[in-house]
Amino acid sequence: MITQADILNAKILIVDDQAVNVQLLDYLLTTTGYLAVSSTTDPRVVAPWHEQHNYDLIILDLHMPGMSGFDVMNALKPLEADAYLPVLVVTAQPDHKLAALEAGARDFVSKPFDPVEVLTRIRNMLEVRLMHRESKNYSAVLEQTVRERTAELQRFRSAMDATADAIFLIDVATLTLVDVNDGACRMLGYERAQLLALEPERIGLGQRADLQAHCRAVLAATVRTPELLETELTRQDLAAVPVELYWQLQQGSAQPTLICVARDISERRQAQERLLHMAHYDSLTGLPNRTLFFQTLAESIELAQDKEWRIVVLFIALDRFKNVNDSLGTAAGDELLRQFSSRLVQCVRIRDTVGRLGGDEFALILTMTRNQQDAVLVANEVREALRAPFDLDGHPAALTASIGIAMYPDDATEPETLVKYADTAMERAKQAGRDGYRFFTAGMNVQVLARLDLELALRRALDENELLLYYQPKVNLTTGRISGAEALLRWQRPNYGLVFPAEFVPVLEDTGLIVRVGAWIIDAACRQIAAWARSMVGPVTVAVNVSSRQFVEGDLEGEVRAALARHKVPPELLELELTETALMSNAERTIGVLERLKELGVKCSIDDFGTGYSSLAYLQRFPIDKLKIDIAFVRDITTNPNDAAIALAIISMAHSLKLRVIAEGVETRPQLEYLRRNRCDEIQGYFFSRPLPADEMGQLVEGGRSLPPDPNQAAEPPQTLLIVDDDVNVLSSLHRLFRRDGYRILTAATPAEGFELLALYPVQVIVCDQRMPIMSGTEFLSKVKEMYPDTIRIILSGYTGLEAVLDSINRGAIYRFYTKPWDDIQLRDNIRLAFHHYWLMHGTGRRVGDPGEDHTSLA
């Protein structure tokens, strides 16, 4: 009879080349009560020590330098007459389990290990070892036990293999597979030996923690009833097998075993999925049915509430579908619905939903972040999808659709109400004559109907020759002469008069008509160039705007070549203007097209530069001749430092890249002079001329009209003093005071007038009042400092609140501050010093008279 004391006094040897592992196991055993624990990190001493001490248990690592665990077990075999090696292998490589057991090890534990598991296995092995020593007839008893166990296992395996289910036997102590039946091998595609070498969790029987929970229940002698759960096992080919698992505890033997029975439920799952699909999808078209459509709509609305999106429902009914059923039969009608559903799916994005609500009625759910125009585009795509005839077993069928549109949250917030309103709008579309769409909201219908009317009218305009070109002159700032013109599209709409591009070009872009119209513009411009060249007008360079869709959908290169050849126009007289967006939409293809046109002689410029996005790396690669500064930067160029800085930066960058610069939208003389002074090459805008019909443009060129001369062309410009004050009496007094000193004196009653004069003339010294409406003197001079940093800026004011003035002086916006009323002699002297300071800063040879000297000119 083996006692507790026998077990605790058993001799144990720990063998591991890692000292930390040895210390961990030693501590675990000694703190548990084991009294005869030895250890070593040198595997070569194990066999001699065992021959001397006859250990009851050797805890052995497999992978050690100098001598592996397998070599140690080979050295121990001659010392055990019955080849019973008291070895427990502990290793971090669980795939060596079978090899270790075949080498003679009695048990196997994977690192990292569970202390409870290790102690349980050690105790079980010591009990067997001590029983072996106590029994004189141990071999006979063992042989008899093995025979009985083998017979029992054979009977059990026969029963296991007779069932179609998969059966797995799991050892409670080791949590490893000890046996499986043929059904398990067939189900998972493994050989028996391969399956037994795997960990249970590898095939999906549960994580180690789950199996340990079963083990703890067994060790606590808890009576367990069969457990049932559904899961998926993993085949050798990594395919998933849906199964129903039954867990049962086998308690009849000394070593409890977990029995797991797995029943394949693939057919049941497939049947459930088919039923679920039939419940949610239309059997004819495969689209979501009414039930799933409403469910999806409810989920979309819930998400839209958080994201502040719009949800649009399009209710679509096929017009006169009944005629197809009546004339060709229901089979042809079903085929038509299938073909239409396929086309319908192509009209929407992946995140949108298409459903069939019944009969010939379909619906779309669109998620949008913008206005109703997106819904219009989809509605038009659905209508276009119906344009091509359907082939119904050799019978062509053409159909149209009536579409109703309702929007969340504009029209309704409930799915049922939203669909009902879309249905109502669809009925209105039918009543209006079919082949159209209507919004449920009356206000939206007004907009949509107006746009639809505009679209139809534009299609007619192309066919009826209602489009025409106007021409706006471009002027060279160096010569002041006309350097070319930009062709601008106009529409002479019947009963409406002349329509400007802003009203109809967006519609051309959205509908794709811009490709046809763009080709017409190129041809019409070349025709006009040829007409001018044959007349007294002579050659005129004409710039034509090109849309990005002409690159993507049209043959821009072919159209340009054909128009030039058709009208015998020299290529250098045609210029293409593209926006940054058009250039970057398909950069590589665009570069190729433009390079070939450049070789032909056609020029190219970037329109509205600075308002889009373009990579400077790409900008160097584009064969560009000009940059056009957008009107947004020109409009306030004389008063807004930011706009001025952007415009000047564009000019500087363009010139560094050897490109010419043209500014559009020049409407005033100050804008013109500011751009001319800062080396802009060309301008166009209302200051010189509005867009003109072709004959008036020809007359303008033939007449030789040019810009007014630069007012600052003198060899040595006069010293200029700008006085800004809202009091006309002060302006008059200061003008009389400084006139005797020979300055060119400019006066402005408002800061706005001051900015205009600064743009027109080079000013050296500015005297400004502090208290003025709209903008104070310090605010005015702060902006002047950004735009004209070289000027000498002076405040002359009776305003006694000096904080803002002192702050401006400290920041460098103001050079001096003088108070009203002033001393004439002192103020004249100080202005002379201001001019002297200016010329000293700029290194000129001009001299200024001594303060107090009265003279009429400065040499």
C-alpha positions in Angstrom: 0.0 0.0 0.0 1.6 3.3 -1.1 1.2 6.1 1.4 1.5 9.8 1.2 4.9 9.7 2.9 6.2 7.2 0.3 5.3 9.7 -2.5 6.8 12.7 -0.8 10.1 10.8 -0.1 10.4 9.7 -3.7 13.7 10.6 -5.4 13.2 13.2 -8.2 15.8 14.6 -10.6 15.2 17.8 -12.6 17.3 18.2 -15.9 17.2 21.5 -17.9 20.0 23.6 -19.4 18.1 26.7 -18.3 18.8 27.5 -14.6 15.6 29.5 -14.3 13.5 26.5 -15.4 15.3 24.3 -12.9 14.7 26.7 -10.0 11.0 27.1 -10.9 10.4 23.3 -10.9 12.5 22.8 -7.7 10.5 25.5 -6.0 7.2 24.0 -7.1 8.1 20.6 -5.8 9.8 21.5 -2.5 7.0 23.9 -1.5 4.5 21.1 -2.2 6.2 18.8 0.3 8.6 16.7 -1.9 11.7 16.0 0.2 14.2 14.3 -2.2 14.5 16.7 -5.1 17.8 17.0 -7.0 18.7 19.0 -10.1 21.3 19.5 -12.8 21.9 21.7 -15.9 24.3 19.1 -17.4 22.5 16.3 -19.2 25.6 14.1 -19.5 25.6 13.2 -15.7 22.0 11.9 -15.8 22.7 8.2 -16.7 25.6 7.9 -14.1 23.6 9.5 -11.4 20.5 7.3 -12.1 22.7 4.2 -12.0 23.9 5.3 -8.6 20.7 6.7 -7.0 17.9 4.9 -9.0 15.6 7.9 -9.3 11.8 7.4 -9.1 11.2 10.3 -11.6 13.3 12.3 -14.0 11.9 15.6 -15.3 13.7 16.1 -18.6 14.0 18.9 -21.1 14.4 17.8 -24.8 16.6 20.5 -26.4 19.9 21.0 -24.5 23.4 21.7 -25.8 25.9 18.9 -25.8 23.3 16.1 -25.3 19.6 16.2 -26.2 16.8 14.7 -24.1 16.5 11.9 -26.7 20.2 11.0 -26.2 19.6 11.0 -22.4 16.7 8.5 -22.7 18.8 6.3 -25.0 21.5 6.3 -22.2 18.9 5.4 -19.6 17.4 2.4 -21.4 20.1 -0.1 -20.5 19.7 0.7 -16.8 16.0 -0.2 -16.8 15.5 -3.9 -17.4 11.9 -3.6 -18.4 12.6 -0.4 -20.4 10.2 1.5 -18.1 11.8 4.9 -18.1 10.6 7.1 -15.3 10.9 10.2 -17.5 8.5 13.2 -17.7 9.4 15.3 -20.7 8.8 19.1 -20.4 9.5 21.1 -23.5 8.3 24.2 -25.5 7.9 22.2 -28.7 4.6 20.3 -28.5 5.1 18.8 -32.0 7.8 16.5 -30.5 5.3 14.8 -28.3 5.0 11.5 -30.4 8.8 11.3 -30.9 9.4 11.7 -27.1 6.8 9.0 -26.2 8.3 6.7 -28.8 11.8 7.3 -27.3 10.6 6.0 -24.0 9.1 8.9 -22.0 6.1 8.1 -19.9 4.4 11.4 -20.2 4.7 14.8 -21.8 4.0 18.5 -20.7 4.2 21.6 -22.9 5.8 24.8 -21.8 4.5 27.1 -20.4 2.8 24.6 -18.1 0.0 24.7 -15.6 1.4 24.0 -12.1 -1.7 22.0 -11.1 -1.4 19.9 -14.2 2.4 19.2 -13.7 1.9 18.2 -10.0 -1.0 15.9 -11.0 1.1 14.1 -13.6 4.1 13.8 -11.2 2.0 12.3 -8.5 0.4 9.8 -11.0 3.8 8.7 -12.4 5.3 8.3 -8.9 2.3 6.1 -7.8 2.9 3.9 -10.8 6.7 3.8 -10.2 6.3 2.9 -6.5 3.7 0.3 -7.3 6.2 -1.2 -9.8 8.8 -1.5 -7.0 6.4 -3.0 -4.5 5.0 -5.7 -6.7 7.3 -8.7 -7.2 5.0 -9.9 -9.9 4.7 -6.5 -11.5 5.4 -7.7 -15.0 2.7 -10.3 -14.9 0.2 -8.0 -13.4 1.1 -5.3 -15.9 0.9 -7.7 -18.8 -2.5 -8.9 -17.6 -3.7 -5.3 -17.2 -2.5 -4.4 -20.7 -4.3 -7.4 -22.2 -7.5 -6.5 -20.5 -7.1 -2.8 -21.3 -6.4 -3.7 -25.0 -9.4 -5.9 -25.2 -11.5 -3.2 -23.7 -10.1 -0.7 -26.1 -10.7 -2.9 -29.1 -14.4 -3.4 -28.1 -14.7 0.3 -27.5 -13.1 1.2 -30.8 -15.4 -1.2 -32.7 -18.4 0.6 -31.2 -16.8 4.0 -31.9 -16.1 3.1 -35.5 -19.6 1.8 -36.1 -21.1 5.3 -35.8 -21.1 8.0 -38.5 -20.5 10.7 -35.9 -17.0 11.8 -35.0 -15.8 10.7 -31.5 -12.8 12.2 -29.7 -11.4 10.8 -26.4 -9.4 13.5 -24.4 -7.2 12.6 -21.5 -8.2 14.6 -18.4 -4.6 14.9 -17.1 -2.8 15.9 -20.3 -5.7 17.5 -22.2 -4.5 15.6 -25.3 -6.3 13.3 -27.7 -5.9 9.6 -26.7 -8.1 8.1 -29.4 -10.5 9.0 -32.2 -12.8 7.0 -34.4 -13.0 6.6 -38.1 -15.8 9.1 -38.3 -13.5 11.8 -36.9 -10.9 11.0 -39.6 -13.4 11.1 -42.4 -15.0 14.3 -41.1 -11.7 16.2 -40.7 -9.6 14.6 -43.5 -6.8 13.3 -41.3 -5.2 9.9 -40.8 -5.6 8.6 -37.2 -2.0 9.2 -36.3 -2.0 12.7 -37.7 -5.2 13.5 -35.7 -3.8 12.2 -32.5 -0.7 14.3 -32.8 -2.8 17.5 -32.8 -3.9 19.6 -29.9 -7.7 19.6 -29.4 -7.9 23.4 -29.8 -6.2 23.0 -33.3 -9.3 21.3 -34.7 -11.8 23.5 -32.9 -12.7 21.4 -29.8 -12.0 24.3 -27.5 -9.3 26.5 -26.1 -7.1 25.0 -23.4 -8.8 27.1 -20.7 -12.2 25.5 -21.7 -10.7 22.0 -21.4 -9.1 22.8 -18.1 -12.5 23.8 -16.7 -13.7 20.3 -17.5 -10.6 18.9 -15.8 -11.1 20.9 -12.6 -14.6 19.6 -12.5 -13.3 16.0 -12.9 -10.7 16.4 -10.2 -13.4 17.8 -7.8 -15.4 14.7 -8.5 -18.3 16.8 -9.9 -20.9 14.6 -11.6 -21.3 15.9 -15.2 -24.3 15.5 -17.4 -23.9 15.6 -21.2 -23.4 19.1 -22.6 -24.6 20.2 -26.1 -23.3 23.2 -28.1 -23.0 24.2 -31.8 -19.6 25.2 -33.2 -17.3 24.6 -36.2 -14.4 22.2 -36.5 -11.5 22.8 -38.8 -10.6 20.3 -41.5 -7.1 19.6 -42.7 -7.8 21.8 -45.7 -8.8 24.6 -43.3 -12.5 24.3 -44.4 -15.0 24.8 -41.5 -17.4 22.0 -40.6 -20.5 23.0 -38.7 -21.1 20.5 -35.9 -23.2 19.8 -32.9 -20.9 18.8 -30.0 -21.9 16.4 -27.1 -19.6 16.4 -24.1 -19.7 13.5 -21.6 -17.4 12.3 -18.8 -16.3 8.7 -18.7 -15.7 7.8 -15.0 -15.5 4.0 -15.0 -11.7 3.9 -15.2 -9.0 5.1 -12.8 -8.1 7.9 -15.3 -11.2 9.9 -16.2 -11.7 10.6 -19.9 -13.7 13.3 -21.7 -15.7 12.0 -24.6 -16.7 14.4 -27.3 -19.2 13.4 -30.0 -19.4 15.7 -33.0 -22.4 15.4 -35.4 -22.1 17.1 -38.8 -25.0 19.6 -39.2 -24.0 21.0 -42.6 -27.2 20.0 -44.3 -29.3 21.5 -41.6 -27.3 24.7 -41.7 -27.7 24.9 -45.5 -31.5 24.3 -45.2 -31.7 27.1 -42.6 -29.7 29.4 -44.8 -32.0 28.6 -47.8 -35.0 29.3 -45.7 -33.5 32.5 -44.5 -32.6 33.6 -48.0 -36.1 32.7 -49.3 -37.6 34.8 -46.4 -35.5 37.9 -47.3 -34.7 37.7 -51.1 -36.9 37.7 -54.2 -36.7 34.3 -55.8 -37.0 35.7 -59.4 -34.4 38.5 -59.3 -32.3 37.6 -56.3 -32.8 41.2 -55.0 -33.8 41.9 -51.4 -37.6 41.6 -51.0 -39.9 43.9 -49.3 -39.1 42.6 -45.8 -35.3 42.9 -46.1 -35.7 46.3 -47.9 -37.6 47.9 -45.1 -35.2 46.4 -42.5 -32.2 47.8 -44.4 -34.0 51.2 -44.8 -34.6 51.3 -41.0 -30.9 50.6 -40.3 -29.8 53.2 -42.9 -32.0 55.8 -41.2 -30.6 54.9 -37.8 -27.0 55.4 -39.1 -27.9 58.6 -40.9 -29.2 60.1 -37.6 -25.7 59.8 -36.1 -23.8 60.9 -39.3 -26.2 63.6 -40.3 -26.6 62.1 -43.8 -29.5 62.1 -46.1 -31.3 58.9 -47.1 -33.0 59.0 -50.5 -35.6 56.4 -51.6 -36.3 55.9 -55.3 -39.5 54.1 -56.1 -39.4 52.7 -59.6 -42.3 51.3 -61.6 -41.9 50.0 -65.2 -44.2 51.8 -67.6 -46.6 49.5 -69.5 -45.1 46.3 -68.2 -48.5 44.7 -68.5 -48.3 45.0 -72.3 -45.2 42.7 -72.3 -47.0 40.1 -70.1 -50.1 40.2 -72.3 -48.3 40.0 -75.6 -45.3 37.8 -74.9 -46.4 35.8 -71.9 -45.4 35.8 -68.2 -42.2 33.9 -68.9 -41.0 36.8 -71.1 -42.2 39.2 -68.4 -40.1 37.4 -65.8 -37.1 37.4 -68.0 -37.6 41.2 -68.5 -37.6 41.7 -64.8 -34.5 39.7 -64.3 -32.6 41.7 -67.0 -33.9 45.0 -65.6 -32.8 44.1 -62.1 -29.3 43.3 -63.4 -29.1 46.7 -65.1 -30.5 48.4 -62.0 -27.7 47.0 -59.8 -25.1 48.6 -62.2 -26.6 52.0 -61.6 -25.8 52.2 -57.8 -22.7 52.1 -55.6 -21.8 49.1 -53.5 -23.1 50.7 -50.3 -26.5 51.4 -51.8 -29.4 48.9 -51.8 -31.6 47.7 -54.6 -34.8 45.9 -53.8 -37.9 44.4 -55.5 -41.1 45.4 -53.7 -43.4 43.2 -55.8 -44.6 42.9 -59.4 -42.9 45.5 -61.6 -42.0 47.8 -58.7 -38.4 48.3 -57.5 -36.8 50.6 -55.0 -33.4 52.0 -54.2 -31.9 53.3 -51.0 -29.2 55.9 -51.5 -27.0 57.3 -48.8 -25.9 60.9 -49.6 -24.2 63.8 -47.9 -25.2 66.5 -50.5 -28.3 67.9 -52.0 -31.0 66.2 -54.1 -29.0 66.6 -57.3 -27.3 63.2 -56.6 -30.7 61.6 -56.6 -31.4 63.2 -60.0 -28.2 61.7 -61.4 -29.2 58.2 -60.2 -32.7 58.6 -61.6 -31.2 59.6 -65.0 -28.9 56.6 -64.9 -31.9 54.3 -64.3 -33.7 55.9 -67.2 -30.6 55.5 -69.4 -30.3 51.8 -68.4 -33.7 51.3 -70.0 -32.8 53.0 -73.3 -31.2 49.9 -74.8 -33.9 47.3 -75.9 -34.3 44.1 -73.9 -33.8 40.8 -75.8 -36.7 38.5 -74.8 -36.0 35.3 -76.7 -35.5 37.1 -79.9 -38.2 39.7 -79.3 -36.8 43.2 -78.6 -38.7 45.1 -76.0 -38.2 48.8 -75.1 -39.5 50.2 -71.8 -39.4 53.3 -69.7 -39.8 53.9 -66.0 -41.6 56.3 -63.7 -39.6 57.2 -60.6 -40.7 58.8 -57.4 -38.2 60.3 -54.9 -38.5 60.9 -51.2 -35.8 62.0 -48.8 -35.0 61.5 -45.1 -35.2 63.7 -43.1 -36.8 66.3 -45.5 -40.0 64.3 -46.2 -40.3 61.7 -43.4 -38.3 59.9 -40.7 -40.1 56.5 -40.7 -39.2 53.8 -43.3 -42.9 53.0 -44.1 -43.8 56.7 -44.5 -40.7 57.4 -46.6 -41.5 54.5 -49.1 -45.2 55.6 -49.2 -44.2 59.1 -50.1 -41.8 57.9 -52.8 -44.7 55.7 -54.1 -46.9 58.8 -54.2 -44.2 60.8 -56.1 -44.0 57.9 -58.6 -47.7 58.1 -59.3 -47.3 61.8 -60.0 -44.5 60.9 -62.5 -46.9 58.5 -64.2 -49.6 61.1 -64.4 -47.1 63.6 -65.9 -46.6 61.3 -68.9 -44.3 58.6 -67.7 -40.5 58.2 -68.4 -39.7 60.8 -65.8 -39.2 61.4 -62.1 -40.8 63.5 -59.4 -39.9 64.5 -55.9 -42.4 64.2 -53.2 -41.6 67.7 -51.9 -43.3 70.4 -54.1 -40.4 72.8 -53.8 -37.9 70.2 -55.0 -40.1 69.4 -57.9 -40.0 73.0 -59.1 -36.1 72.8 -59.1 -36.0 69.4 -60.7 -38.6 70.3 -63.4 -36.7 73.4 -64.2 -33.4 71.5 -64.5 -35.1 68.7 -66.6 -36.5 71.4 -68.9 -33.0 72.9 -69.1 -31.5 69.6 -70.0 -33.9 68.9 -72.7 -33.5 72.4 -74.1 -29.7 72.0 -74.2 -30.0 68.7 -76.2 -32.1 70.6 -78.7 -29.6 73.5 -78.7 -26.9 71.3 -80.0 -29.1 70.1 -82.9 -30.6 73.5 -83.6 -27.4 75.5 -83.7 -28.4 77.7 -80.8 -24.9 77.8 -79.3 -22.5 80.6 -80.2 -19.1 82.0 -79.1 -18.2 85.4 -77.7 -14.6 86.5 -77.5 -12.9 88.5 -74.7 -9.6 90.2 -75.6 -6.3 89.5 -73.9 -3.9 92.4 -73.7 -0.1 92.3 -73.4 1.0 94.6 -70.5 4.4 95.3 -72.1 3.0 96.6 -75.5 -0.5 97.5 -74.4 -1.8 95.8 -77.5 -4.3 92.9 -77.9 -2.4 89.6 -77.8 -5.3 87.2 -78.3 -8.8 86.3 -77.1 -10.6 83.7 -75.0 -13.6 82.0 -76.6 -16.6 82.0 -74.2 -19.7 79.9 -74.7 -23.1 81.5 -75.0 -26.6 80.1 -75.6 -29.2 82.0 -77.6 -32.2 80.2 -76.2 -35.5 80.8 -77.9 -37.9 82.9 -75.9 -35.3 83.4 -73.2 -32.5 85.4 -75.0 -28.8 85.1 -74.3 -28.0 82.6 -71.5 -24.6 82.9 -69.7 -22.4 79.8 -69.0 -22.9 79.8 -65.2 -26.5 78.8 -65.8 -26.1 75.9 -68.1 -22.4 74.6 -68.1 -22.9 72.6 -64.8 -25.8 70.8 -66.5 -23.6 70.0 -69.5 -20.9 68.6 -67.1 -23.4 66.5 -65.2 -25.1 65.0 -68.2 -21.9 64.4 -70.2 -23.1 66.8 -73.0 -19.9 68.8 -72.3 -18.0 66.3 -74.5 -20.1 67.1 -77.6 -20.2 70.8 -76.8 -16.5 70.9 -76.2 -15.8 69.4 -79.6 -18.2 72.0 -81.2 -16.4 74.8 -79.4 -13.0 73.7 -80.8 -14.4 73.5 -84.3 -16.2 76.9 -84.1 -13.1 78.6 -82.7 -10.9 77.3 -85.5 -13.5 78.3 -88.0 -13.5 81.9 -86.6 -9.6 82.0 -86.5 -9.6 81.1 -90.2 -12.2 83.7 -91.0 -10.2 86.5 -89.2 -7.0 85.4 -90.9 -8.6 85.8 -94.3 -9.9 89.3 -93.5 -8.2 92.6 -92.6 -8.2 91.5 -88.9 -5.4 89.1 -89.5 -4.2 86.3 -87.2 -5.7 86.2 -83.7 -4.7 83.6 -81.0 -7.9 82.1 -79.5 -8.0 80.2 -76.2 -10.6 77.5 -75.7 -11.6 76.0 -72.3 -11.4 72.2 -72.1 -13.3 70.1 -69.6 -11.8 67.1 -67.7 -14.5 64.9 -69.2 -13.2 65.7 -72.7 -9.9 63.9 -71.7 -11.7 61.0 -70.0 -14.6 60.4 -72.4 -13.7 62.2 -75.6 -10.9 62.2 -78.2 -9.5 65.6 -77.5 -6.3 65.1 -79.5 -8.3 63.8 -82.5 -10.8 66.6 -82.3 -8.1 69.3 -82.2 -6.2 67.8 -85.1 -9.4 67.4 -87.2 -10.5 71.0 -86.6 -7.1 72.5 -87.4 -6.9 70.5 -90.6 -10.6 71.2 -91.6 -10.2 75.0 -91.4 -6.5 75.1 -92.3 -5.6 77.0 -89.1 -1.9 77.3 -88.0 -1.7 75.3 -84.7 0.1 78.2 -82.9 -3.1 80.3 -83.1 -5.0 77.8 -80.9 -4.6 77.7 -77.1 -6.2 75.2 -74.7 -7.1 76.3 -71.2 -7.5 73.6 -68.6 -8.2 73.8 -64.9 -6.0 72.1 -62.3 -8.7 69.5 -61.7 -8.8 68.6 -65.4 -5.0 68.3 -65.4 -4.8 66.0 -62.3 -7.8 63.8 -63.0 -5.7 61.5 -65.1 -2.2 63.1 -65.0 -0.2 60.6 -67.0 -2.7 60.4 -69.9 -3.1 64.2 -69.9 0.6 64.7 -70.1 0.8 62.4 -73.1 -2.1 64.2 -74.9 -0.7 67.7 -74.2 2.8 66.8 -75.2 1.6 65.5 -78.6 -0.4 68.7 -79.1 2.6 70.8 -78.0 4.7 69.1 -80.7 2.0 70.1 -83.2 2.3 73.7 -82.1 -0.8 74.2 -79.9 -0.3 76.2 -76.7 -1.7 75.3 -73.3 -2.4 77.3 -70.1 -3.8 76.5 -66.7 -7.0 78.3 -66.0 -8.1 79.5 -62.5 -4.6 78.7 -61.1 -4.5 78.6 -57.3 -8.1 77.5 -56.8 -7.7 73.8 -57.4 -5.1 71.2 -56.4 -2.0 70.4 -58.5 1.3 68.8 -57.5 4.2 71.1 -58.2 6.2 68.0 -59.2 3.6 67.3 -61.9 3.4 71.0 -62.8 7.0 70.8 -64.1 6.1 67.8 -66.3 3.0 69.4 -67.9 3.8 71.1 -71.3 2.3 74.4 -70.1 2.9 77.8 -71.6 0.8 80.1 -69.3 -0.7 80.3 -65.8 -3.9 82.3 -65.4 -4.5 84.0 -62.1 -8.1 83.4 -61.0 -10.4 86.4 -60.6 -10.8 85.5 -56.9 -7.3 86.8 -56.3 -7.5 89.8 -58.7 -10.8 91.2 -57.4 -9.3 92.6 -54.1 -5.6 92.6 -55.2 -5.2 96.3 -54.4 -6.8 96.2 -50.9 -6.3 92.6 -49.6 -2.7 91.7 -48.6 -3.4 88.0 -48.8 -4.8 88.1 -52.3 -1.9 90.4 -53.4 0.6 88.0 -51.9 -0.9 85.0 -53.7 -1.0 86.8 -57.0 2.6 87.9 -56.7 3.7 84.4 -55.6 2.1 82.9 -58.7 3.8 85.5 -61.0 7.2 84.8 -59.4 6.8 81.0 -59.6 5.6 81.2 -63.2 8.5 83.3 -64.3 11.0 81.0 -62.5 9.5 78.2 -64.6 9.7 80.3 -67.8 5.9 80.5 -68.0 3.8 83.6 -68.9 1.2 84.9 -66.5 -2.3 86.3 -67.4 -4.7 87.8 -64.9 -8.4 87.5 -65.5 -11.1 89.7 -64.1 -9.2 93.0 -64.3 -12.0 95.6 -63.9 -10.2 98.8 -62.7 -7.2 100.9 -63.5 -5.6 100.4 -60.1 -5.8 96.6 -60.6 -4.2 97.0 -64.0 -1.3 99.2 -62.8 -0.6 97.0 -59.8 -0.3 94.0 -62.0 1.7 95.9 -64.6 4.1 97.2 -62.0 4.6 93.6 -60.6 5.5 92.1 -64.0 2.3 90.4 -64.9 2.5 89.6 -68.7 -1.2 89.8 -69.8 -4.6 90.8 -68.5 -8.2 90.3 -69.6 -11.3 91.7 -68.1 -14.0 94.4 -68.2 -11.5 97.3 -67.8 -10.4 96.7 -71.4 -13.4 95.0 -72.9 -16.4 92.8 -72.2 -16.7 89.5 -74.2 -17.8 90.5 -77.7 -19.5 88.8 -80.7 -17.0 87.7 -83.3 -17.6 90.7 -85.7 -17.1 93.3 -82.9 -14.0 91.5 -81.7 -12.6 91.7 -85.2 -13.3 95.4 -85.4 -11.6 95.9 -82.0 -8.4 94.2 -83.3 -8.5 95.9 -86.6 -8.9 99.3 -84.9 -5.7 98.8 -82.9 -7.1 99.6 -79.5 -4.6 99.5 -76.7 -4.2 100.1 -73.0 -3.5 103.5 -71.6 0.2 104.1 -71.1 2.0 103.4 -67.8 1.8 106.7 -65.8 5.2 105.9 -64.2 7.4 105.7 -67.3 9.4 108.8 -66.5 13.2 108.3 -66.4 13.2 109.4 -62.7 9.7 109.3 -61.2 8.8 112.2 -58.9 8.8 112.0 -55.2 5.2 111.1 -54.3 3.4 111.9 -51.1 0.1 110.3 -50.3 -2.2 112.1 -47.8 -5.2 110.1 -46.5 -7.8 112.0 -44.3 -11.6 112.0 -44.3 -11.6 115.8 -43.6 -11.4 117.6 -46.9 -10.2 120.8 -45.2 -7.2 119.0 -43.7 -6.5 117.5 -47.2 -6.6 121.0 -48.7 -4.4 122.5 -46.0 -1.7 119.8 -46.3 -1.8 120.0 -50.1 -1.0 123.7 -49.9 1.7 123.2 -47.3 3.6 120.5 -49.2 3.1 121.8 -52.7 5.9 124.3 -52.4 8.4 121.4 -51.8 7.9 120.0 -55.3 6.3 116.7 -54.4 3.7 114.9 -56.5 0.9 115.0 -54.0 -1.9 112.5 -54.0 -4.9 112.9 -51.7 -7.6 110.4 -50.6 -10.6 110.9 -48.5 -10.9 107.2 -47.6 -8.6 104.2 -47.2 -10.2 102.6 -50.3 -9.2 105.6 -52.4 -5.7 105.4 -50.8 -5.3 101.8 -52.0 -6.3 102.7 -55.5 -3.7 105.5 -55.6 -1.0 103.2 -54.2 -1.8 100.7 -57.0 -1.6 103.5 -59.7 1.5 105.3 -58.6 4.8 104.4 -56.8 4.5 106.2 -53.4 7.4 106.8 -51.1 5.7 108.6 -48.1 2.2 108.2 -46.7 0.6 110.6 -44.2 -2.6 109.3 -42.7 -5.2 110.4 -40.2 -5.9 108.0 -37.4 -9.7 108.5 -36.9 -11.5 107.6 -40.1 -14.8 105.7 -40.6 -14.7 102.0 -41.6 -10.9 101.7 -41.1 -8.6 103.5 -38.7 -5.3 104.9 -39.8 -3.2 102.2 -38.0 -5.3 99.4 -39.6 -4.9 101.0 -43.1 -1.1 101.4 -42.6 -0.8 97.8 -41.3 -2.2 96.5 -44.6 0.0 99.0 -46.5 3.0 97.6 -44.8 2.2 94.0 -46.0 1.6 95.1 -49.6 4.1 98.0 -49.9 6.7 97.4 -47.2 9.2 100.0 -48.6 6.9 103.0 -48.0 7.5 105.4 -45.1 4.2 105.4 -43.1 3.2 108.4 -40.8 0.2 109.0 -38.6 -1.0 112.7 -38.3 -3.9 112.9 -35.8 -5.5 114.8 -33.0 -6.6 111.5 -31.4 -5.1 111.2 -28.0 -5.6 107.5 -27.4 -2.1 106.3 -28.2 -2.1 102.6 -27.4 -3.0 101.4 -30.9 -0.6 103.9 -32.4 2.3 102.9 -30.2 1.6 99.2 -30.8 1.7 99.8 -34.6 5.0 101.8 -34.2 6.5 98.9 -32.2 5.4 96.4 -34.8 7.0 98.5 -37.6 3.7 99.5 -39.3 4.2 103.2 -38.6 7.4 105.3 -39.0 6.4 108.3 -37.1 3.4 109.8 -35.2 2.6 113.5 -35.3 -0.3 115.4 -33.6 -2.8 117.9 -34.8 -2.7 120.9 -34.9 0.8 120.8 -36.5 3.6 123.2 -36.8 4.1 123.9 -40.6 7.8 124.3 -40.6 8.5 121.3 -38.3 6.1 119.1 -40.3 7.7 120.1 -43.6 11.1 119.3 -42.2 10.0 115.9 -40.9 8.5 115.0 -44.3 11.8 115.9 -46.0 13.6 113.6 -43.5 11.1 110.8 -44.3 11.9 111.1 -48.0 15.6 111.3 -47.2 15.2 108.1 -45.1 13.5 106.4 -48.0 16.2 107.2 -50.6 18.9 106.2 -48.1 17.3 102.8 -47.6 17.1 102.3 -51.4 20.6 103.4 -52.1 19.8 106.1 -54.6 21.8 109.2 -55.4 19.0 111.6 -54.7 19.6 114.4 -52.2 17.2 116.1 -49.9 17.6 119.8 -48.8 18.4 120.7 -45.2 15.4 120.8 -42.9 13.8 124.2 -42.9 15.1 125.2 -46.4 12.2 126.4 -48.7 12.7 125.0 -52.2 10.4 123.9 -54.9 12.2 120.9 -56.2 14.5 118.1 -55.0 17.5 117.1 -57.0 
